[in-house]
Amino acid sequence: MRYFIHLAYNGANYCGWQTQPNLPTVQLTLEQALSTLLRQPIAIVGCGRTDTGVHASDFYAHFTTDTAIDAEQLTFKLNSFLPEDIAIFEIFGVRDNAHARFDATARTYQYHVSNRRLPFKQGLYSRIYYHPDLNLMNEGAKLLMEYEDFTSFAKLHTQVKTNICHLSMAQWEERDDEWVFTIRSNRFLRNMVRSVTGTLLDVGRGKLTLEGLREIVEQKDRCAAGVSMPPQGLFLTRVEYPFDEIKL
């Protein structure tokens, strides 16, 4: 039987999602909890991998067992067993070939910045020391929607076969004391959102023109883009699936 887990986590105490030797990760923590509760070795596959310190308010993973389980009871037990910074929303059965990563049709990320000290949001935003121009940043975000090749914003020396991404949303908005950047695509490259955010903030502070942004994209050179923003301001906020096709 294959199951999907719908969860969320605060990434501050973890070295990302993916299991790494001798390091605390969300995947390892969840696998250990499931293996203990189900009394069998459980391996899980996530919908993607977040870097150290990055958060997810919407995340999916799948695992397989030899026998059927009581999903509602397991959800309750996991929430009692896991650390407070990981929350399980739901566990549900899916078709045997359903895949948390490959069946996802779109993902949405948000990046939070503020030029104010926000004591009750420590670790959940990135501090900047200037007042960016929101309109200019949205002009830059609109410009990005014209392109599909995001090599200039991709981490170097990765094993991906293509740097093509199909953006369907890229927009800045002001929320109370923060500026929030929302970006949606069918897929993302490693470090892409943090790099795009840093480059758009350069536009917003007058350090980079819109024409300069266009040149960066068209150069297809990571060294040309702006600085990559710190991880703590980044959230994976939505992962979309054709649930009608994969749910039992």
BASE-881836 format. One record per residue (C-alpha): chain; x, y, z; residue number from 1. Coordinates in pm, 1 decimal, padded with zeros to 6 digits, m for minus. Example, Ala and Ser with C-alpha at 12.3 -4.5 7.8 and 13.67 -1.06 7.14 Angstrom:
+-------+----------+----------+----------+-----+
| kette |        u |        v |        w |  nr |
+-------+----------+----------+----------+-----+
|     A |  01230.0 | m00450.0 |  00780.0 |   1 |
|     A |  01367.0 | m00106.0 |  00714.0 |   2 |
+-------+----------+----------+----------+-----+
***
This chain:
+-------+----------+----------+----------+-----+
| kette |        u |        v |        w |  nr |
+-------+----------+----------+----------+-----+
|     A |  00000.0 |  00000.0 |  00000.0 |   1 |
|     A |  00123.8 |  00347.7 | m00086.1 |   2 |
|     A |  00034.9 |  00655.8 |  00117.8 |   3 |
|     A |  00080.6 |  01029.6 |  00085.4 |   4 |
|     A |  00166.6 |  01240.5 |  00391.1 |   5 |
|     A |  00057.9 |  01604.6 |  00392.0 |   6 |
|     A |  00276.0 |  01799.1 |  00634.4 |   7 |
|     A |  00441.2 |  02129.2 |  00723.8 |   8 |
|     A |  00763.6 |  02214.4 |  00901.6 |   9 |
|     A |  00973.8 |  02497.2 |  01035.8 |  10 |
|     A |  01316.3 |  02436.8 |  00886.6 |  11 |
|     A |  01522.1 |  02633.5 |  01139.1 |  12 |
|     A |  01648.9 |  02326.8 |  01325.0 |  13 |
|     A |  01712.8 |  02109.8 |  01019.3 |  14 |
|     A |  01979.0 |  02080.5 |  00751.6 |  15 |
|     A |  01709.1 |  02074.8 |  00487.0 |  16 |
|     A |  01459.7 |  01806.9 |  00388.5 |  17 |
|     A |  01686.5 |  01539.1 |  00240.1 |  18 |
|     A |  01867.7 |  01287.1 |  00458.4 |  19 |
|     A |  02239.7 |  01356.9 |  00499.1 |  20 |
|     A |  02498.4 |  01159.8 |  00699.7 |  21 |
|     A |  02515.0 |  01263.9 |  01066.6 |  22 |
|     A |  02295.3 |  01570.9 |  01017.4 |  23 |
|     A |  01939.1 |  01645.6 |  01137.6 |  24 |
|     A |  01693.8 |  01657.9 |  00847.6 |  25 |
|     A |  01316.2 |  01652.8 |  00817.3 |  26 |
|     A |  01319.4 |  01335.4 |  00606.4 |  27 |
|     A |  01532.5 |  01145.1 |  00858.1 |  28 |
|     A |  01319.2 |  01261.7 |  01152.0 |  29 |
|     A |  01000.4 |  01151.2 |  00978.4 |  30 |
|     A |  01144.1 |  00817.3 |  00863.5 |  31 |
|     A |  01260.8 |  00734.2 |  01215.1 |  32 |
|     A |  00918.8 |  00818.5 |  01360.8 |  33 |
|     A |  00730.5 |  00613.9 |  01100.8 |  34 |
|     A |  00964.2 |  00317.3 |  01135.1 |  35 |
|     A |  00918.1 |  00318.3 |  01512.9 |  36 |
|     A |  00540.1 |  00348.1 |  01504.2 |  37 |
|     A |  00486.6 |  00095.6 |  01222.7 |  38 |
|     A |  00758.3 | m00141.0 |  01349.6 |  39 |
|     A |  00913.2 | m00181.8 |  01008.5 |  40 |
|     A |  01176.2 |  00010.2 |  00808.1 |  41 |
|     A |  01004.9 |  00296.0 |  00626.0 |  42 |
|     A |  01163.8 |  00504.1 |  00349.2 |  43 |
|     A |  00986.4 |  00818.8 |  00235.0 |  44 |
|     A |  01012.6 |  01026.4 | m00082.2 |  45 |
|     A |  00943.2 |  01400.4 | m00067.6 |  46 |
|     A |  00786.7 |  01630.1 | m00325.8 |  47 |
|     A |  01118.4 |  01814.1 | m00343.5 |  48 |
|     A |  01406.0 |  01911.3 | m00122.6 |  49 |
|     A |  01437.2 |  02231.3 |  00073.5 |  50 |
|     A |  01774.4 |  02367.8 |  00181.2 |  51 |
|     A |  01898.9 |  02420.3 |  00535.2 |  52 |
|     A |  01674.3 |  02664.1 |  00723.0 |  53 |
|     A |  01401.5 |  02678.5 |  00455.6 |  54 |
|     A |  01041.4 |  02623.8 |  00569.3 |  55 |
|     A |  00742.0 |  02445.7 |  00417.0 |  56 |
|     A |  00382.0 |  02527.2 |  00505.3 |  57 |
|     A |  00263.1 |  02278.7 |  00240.6 |  58 |
|     A |  00465.8 |  01964.7 |  00169.9 |  59 |
|     A |  00391.0 |  01610.9 |  00053.5 |  60 |
|     A |  00581.0 |  01284.3 |  00077.7 |  61 |
|     A |  00497.1 |  00921.6 |  00004.0 |  62 |
|     A |  00584.4 |  00587.7 |  00161.2 |  63 |
|     A |  00492.6 |  00224.1 |  00102.8 |  64 |
|     A |  00398.8 | m00050.4 |  00350.8 |  65 |
|     A |  00332.5 | m00422.3 |  00318.6 |  66 |
|     A | m00008.6 | m00393.4 |  00483.0 |  67 |
|     A | m00286.4 | m00137.0 |  00508.9 |  68 |
|     A | m00274.5 |  00109.8 |  00799.4 |  69 |
|     A | m00523.8 |  00320.6 |  00991.4 |  70 |
|     A | m00426.3 |  00656.0 |  00838.5 |  71 |
|     A | m00621.9 |  00869.8 |  01083.8 |  72 |
|     A | m00473.2 |  00692.1 |  01385.9 |  73 |
|     A | m00121.9 |  00711.3 |  01242.2 |  74 |
|     A | m00164.1 |  01085.8 |  01182.9 |  75 |
|     A | m00257.3 |  01131.2 |  01549.4 |  76 |
|     A |  00034.1 |  00918.6 |  01671.1 |  77 |
|     A |  00286.9 |  01095.3 |  01450.3 |  78 |
|     A |  00180.6 |  01435.7 |  01577.7 |  79 |
|     A |  00229.4 |  01308.2 |  01932.7 |  80 |
|     A |  00567.4 |  01156.5 |  01849.6 |  81 |
|     A |  00732.2 |  01417.0 |  01627.0 |  82 |
|     A |  00899.8 |  01744.1 |  01738.0 |  83 |
|     A |  00677.0 |  02051.4 |  01760.4 |  84 |
|     A |  00830.7 |  02203.4 |  01447.8 |  85 |
|     A |  00683.0 |  01930.9 |  01223.4 |  86 |
|     A |  00304.9 |  01897.0 |  01179.8 |  87 |
|     A |  00119.0 |  01618.4 |  01000.0 |  88 |
|     A | m00210.1 |  01733.5 |  00846.3 |  89 |
|     A | m00326.2 |  01411.9 |  00682.1 |  90 |
|     A | m00222.0 |  01067.8 |  00560.0 |  91 |
|     A | m00419.7 |  00912.3 |  00274.6 |  92 |
|     A | m00397.8 |  00616.5 |  00040.2 |  93 |
|     A | m00293.2 |  00665.0 | m00321.2 |  94 |
|     A | m00243.8 |  00447.0 | m00628.5 |  95 |
|     A |  00062.1 |  00222.8 | m00626.4 |  96 |
|     A |  00240.3 |  00430.0 | m00890.6 |  97 |
|     A |  00165.0 |  00771.8 | m00735.9 |  98 |
|     A |  00480.8 |  00973.3 | m00674.2 |  99 |
|     A |  00512.4 |  01275.6 | m00444.5 | 100 |
|     A |  00779.6 |  01438.1 | m00659.0 | 101 |
|     A |  00702.6 |  01341.9 | m01017.2 | 102 |
|     A |  00322.6 |  01376.8 | m00998.0 | 103 |
|     A |  00335.0 |  01735.1 | m00869.4 | 104 |
|     A |  00211.3 |  01971.2 | m01142.1 | 105 |
|     A |  00307.1 |  02304.4 | m00982.9 | 106 |
|     A |  00480.0 |  02449.2 | m00679.3 | 107 |
|     A |  00451.4 |  02790.4 | m00515.6 | 108 |
|     A |  00716.2 |  02959.1 | m00301.7 | 109 |
|     A |  00707.0 |  03280.0 | m00101.4 | 110 |
|     A |  00997.7 |  03488.1 |  00022.4 | 111 |
|     A |  00951.7 |  03732.2 |  00312.9 | 112 |
|     A |  01167.0 |  04041.0 |  00370.9 | 113 |
|     A |  01138.2 |  04344.6 |  00597.5 | 114 |
|     A |  01346.1 |  04651.4 |  00679.1 | 115 |
|     A |  01214.8 |  04643.6 |  01034.9 | 116 |
|     A |  01311.6 |  04430.7 |  01331.3 | 117 |
|     A |  01027.8 |  04182.2 |  01384.3 | 118 |
|     A |  01090.2 |  04001.7 |  01715.8 | 119 |
|     A |  00791.7 |  03768.3 |  01682.1 | 120 |
|     A |  00896.1 |  03656.1 |  01334.1 | 121 |
|     A |  01260.7 |  03580.3 |  01402.0 | 122 |
|     A |  01380.2 |  03306.0 |  01168.0 | 123 |
|     A |  01079.2 |  03355.1 |  00940.7 | 124 |
|     A |  01193.8 |  03651.6 |  00730.2 | 125 |
|     A |  01509.7 |  03816.8 |  00601.4 | 126 |
|     A |  01609.1 |  04162.9 |  00721.8 | 127 |
|     A |  01702.1 |  04428.3 |  00466.2 | 128 |
|     A |  01825.0 |  04782.1 |  00538.0 | 129 |
|     A |  01661.5 |  04985.8 |  00266.1 | 130 |
|     A |  01313.1 |  05062.6 |  00134.8 | 131 |
|     A |  01269.5 |  04889.9 | m00203.6 | 132 |
|     A |  01044.6 |  05021.1 | m00479.1 | 133 |
|     A |  00755.8 |  04771.2 | m00497.2 | 134 |
|     A |  00645.3 |  04885.1 | m00842.6 | 135 |
|     A |  00992.0 |  04840.4 | m00989.8 | 136 |
|     A |  01023.0 |  04492.3 | m00841.0 | 137 |
|     A |  00689.1 |  04394.5 | m00991.1 | 138 |
|     A |  00803.1 |  04526.8 | m01328.1 | 139 |
|     A |  01105.7 |  04302.0 | m01292.4 | 140 |
|     A |  00889.9 |  04005.5 | m01191.3 | 141 |
|     A |  00668.9 |  04066.0 | m01494.3 | 142 |
|     A |  00977.3 |  04069.7 | m01715.1 | 143 |
|     A |  01083.4 |  03727.3 | m01581.5 | 144 |
|     A |  00749.7 |  03582.7 | m01696.1 | 145 |
|     A |  00868.0 |  03632.6 | m02055.8 | 146 |
|     A |  01142.7 |  03372.0 | m02015.1 | 147 |
|     A |  01173.6 |  02996.4 | m01968.9 | 148 |
|     A |  01550.0 |  02941.4 | m01931.7 | 149 |
|     A |  01659.8 |  03033.8 | m01578.1 | 150 |
|     A |  02022.0 |  02920.5 | m01595.7 | 151 |
|     A |  02131.9 |  03257.2 | m01455.1 | 152 |
|     A |  01950.9 |  03177.5 | m01129.6 | 153 |
|     A |  02044.9 |  02811.1 | m01094.4 | 154 |
|     A |  02300.0 |  02664.5 | m00857.3 | 155 |
|     A |  02609.6 |  02558.0 | m01047.2 | 156 |
|     A |  02723.3 |  02198.7 | m01102.9 | 157 |
|     A |  02391.9 |  02023.1 | m01037.1 | 158 |
|     A |  02270.7 |  01714.0 | m01221.3 | 159 |
|     A |  01949.0 |  01854.7 | m01369.3 | 160 |
|     A |  01899.5 |  01788.6 | m01741.3 | 161 |
|     A |  01731.5 |  02121.4 | m01821.2 | 162 |
|     A |  01705.5 |  02470.3 | m01674.8 | 163 |
|     A |  01368.2 |  02535.0 | m01839.5 | 164 |
|     A |  01088.8 |  02639.9 | m01599.5 | 165 |
|     A |  00740.8 |  02759.7 | m01689.9 | 166 |
|     A |  00644.8 |  03042.2 | m01454.1 | 167 |
|     A |  00274.5 |  03105.4 | m01404.4 | 168 |
|     A |  00303.7 |  03372.1 | m01132.6 | 169 |
|     A |  00569.5 |  03614.8 | m01006.5 | 170 |
|     A |  00451.3 |  03902.1 | m00789.1 | 171 |
|     A |  00552.2 |  04120.9 | m00493.8 | 172 |
|     A |  00305.9 |  04255.7 | m00238.6 | 173 |
|     A |  00327.7 |  04453.6 |  00083.2 | 174 |
|     A |  00185.9 |  04284.7 |  00392.4 | 175 |
|     A |  00194.4 |  04487.9 |  00713.4 | 176 |
|     A |  00567.9 |  04523.4 |  00789.5 | 177 |
|     A |  00688.7 |  04284.9 |  00519.7 | 178 |
|     A |  00735.4 |  04261.0 |  00145.6 | 179 |
|     A |  00642.2 |  03915.6 |  00017.7 | 180 |
|     A |  00745.9 |  03769.1 | m00316.7 | 181 |
|     A |  00526.4 |  03486.9 | m00452.8 | 182 |
|     A |  00641.2 |  03273.2 | m00745.1 | 183 |
|     A |  00468.3 |  02970.8 | m00901.6 | 184 |
|     A |  00608.3 |  02731.5 | m01162.8 | 185 |
|     A |  00585.3 |  02375.5 | m01284.3 | 186 |
|     A |  00937.1 |  02322.7 | m01145.1 | 187 |
|     A |  01222.3 |  02512.1 | m00981.4 | 188 |
|     A |  01599.7 |  02488.2 | m00999.2 | 189 |
|     A |  01816.7 |  02460.2 | m00689.7 | 190 |
|     A |  01859.0 |  02800.3 | m00521.7 | 191 |
|     A |  01647.6 |  02962.9 | m00796.1 | 192 |
|     A |  01391.9 |  03141.2 | m00576.6 | 193 |
|     A |  01650.7 |  03289.8 | m00341.3 | 194 |
|     A |  01862.1 |  03407.0 | m00636.3 | 195 |
|     A |  01564.0 |  03557.5 | m00820.7 | 196 |
|     A |  01453.4 |  03733.5 | m00501.0 | 197 |
|     A |  01795.7 |  03885.8 | m00443.0 | 198 |
|     A |  01815.9 |  04006.7 | m00802.8 | 199 |
|     A |  01469.1 |  04164.4 | m00791.6 | 200 |
|     A |  01558.9 |  04338.1 | m00466.7 | 201 |
|     A |  01859.0 |  04486.1 | m00649.8 | 202 |
|     A |  01607.4 |  04627.2 | m00898.4 | 203 |
|     A |  01393.4 |  04760.6 | m00613.3 | 204 |
|     A |  01684.4 |  04941.0 | m00448.1 | 205 |
|     A |  01801.6 |  05098.4 | m00775.8 | 206 |
|     A |  02116.1 |  04889.2 | m00799.4 | 207 |
|     A |  01996.6 |  04716.0 | m01117.1 | 208 |
|     A |  01787.8 |  04846.8 | m01406.2 | 209 |
|     A |  01512.9 |  04650.5 | m01578.5 | 210 |
|     A |  01729.2 |  04634.5 | m01889.9 | 211 |
|     A |  02012.0 |  04505.1 | m01674.1 | 212 |
|     A |  01780.1 |  04235.8 | m01541.3 | 213 |
|     A |  01694.2 |  04132.8 | m01895.5 | 214 |
|     A |  02063.8 |  04108.8 | m01980.8 | 215 |
|     A |  02123.0 |  03886.5 | m01675.5 | 216 |
|     A |  01851.9 |  03642.9 | m01780.6 | 217 |
|     A |  01974.0 |  03630.1 | m02139.2 | 218 |
|     A |  02339.7 |  03578.0 | m02039.7 | 219 |
|     A |  02247.9 |  03240.3 | m01885.6 | 220 |
|     A |  02534.1 |  03283.2 | m01640.4 | 221 |
|     A |  02482.1 |  03238.3 | m01265.4 | 222 |
|     A |  02771.9 |  03473.7 | m01192.8 | 223 |
|     A |  02576.9 |  03759.0 | m01356.1 | 224 |
|     A |  02276.0 |  03745.7 | m01120.2 | 225 |
|     A |  02236.1 |  03908.3 | m00780.8 | 226 |
|     A |  02318.1 |  03766.2 | m00440.3 | 227 |
|     A |  02124.9 |  03463.8 | m00315.1 | 228 |
|     A |  01906.8 |  03561.1 | m00019.2 | 229 |
|     A |  01936.2 |  03381.9 |  00318.9 | 230 |
|     A |  01725.1 |  03066.9 |  00366.2 | 231 |
|     A |  01508.1 |  03172.7 |  00660.2 | 232 |
|     A |  01281.4 |  03398.2 |  00453.9 | 233 |
|     A |  01181.2 |  03121.6 |  00211.9 | 234 |
|     A |  00866.3 |  02908.0 |  00236.1 | 235 |
|     A |  00727.9 |  02635.9 |  00011.8 | 236 |
|     A |  00360.6 |  02730.4 |  00037.2 | 237 |
|     A |  00175.0 |  02509.9 | m00211.0 | 238 |
|     A |  00226.9 |  02185.4 | m00402.3 | 239 |
|     A | m00039.0 |  02089.6 | m00657.9 | 240 |
|     A | m00141.6 |  01741.6 | m00776.0 | 241 |
|     A | m00409.0 |  01579.9 | m00993.5 | 242 |
|     A | m00564.9 |  01427.0 | m00680.0 | 243 |
|     A | m00862.3 |  01291.2 | m00874.0 | 244 |
|     A | m00620.4 |  01065.0 | m01059.4 | 245 |
|     A | m00390.6 |  00950.1 | m00778.9 | 246 |
|     A | m00610.6 |  00925.8 | m00467.8 | 247 |
|     A | m00783.0 |  00599.8 | m00382.5 | 248 |
+-------+----------+----------+----------+-----+
***
